[in-house]
Amino acid sequence: MIDVPIPGVESAPRVYSEDGARWAPDVTITGPVLLGRNVRLDHGSTVVGPAVIGPGVDLGRNATVMRAVVLPATQVPEGAFLAGGIYANPQATAAFLAATHSGAGSYERGLASPPRCD
């Protein structure tokens, strides 16, 4: 068995949230789900796991994420339906990563370049 620490606190069964994550009282979350720092889930939104909602994501009113990963700082529009994939706003994610992981790589046109291995 592999023991991997999960960031954040278990705020509901199989739902883990980091500091600053907040959601409206009528949001539906079915784990396993990880909510990153400063995530905001607007009224009527739904998250069905397994799912990861990255730091700074704003999930719009009545939006749904099912079995997906939403990368940092992505704005998910009202009523959107994201299922079975990895979703991002490349420019916002690259800016977020550059600001929080300075020196971890270079960023061009919103895409992270892999570190050099000499």
ABEGO torsion letter per residue (X at the ends): XBBBBBBEBBABBGBBBBBGBBBBAABBBBOBBBBBBGBBBBBGBBBBOBBBBBBGBBBBBGBBBBGBBBBBGBBBBBGBBBBGBBBBBAAAAAAAAAAABBGAEBBBGGBBBBBBBX
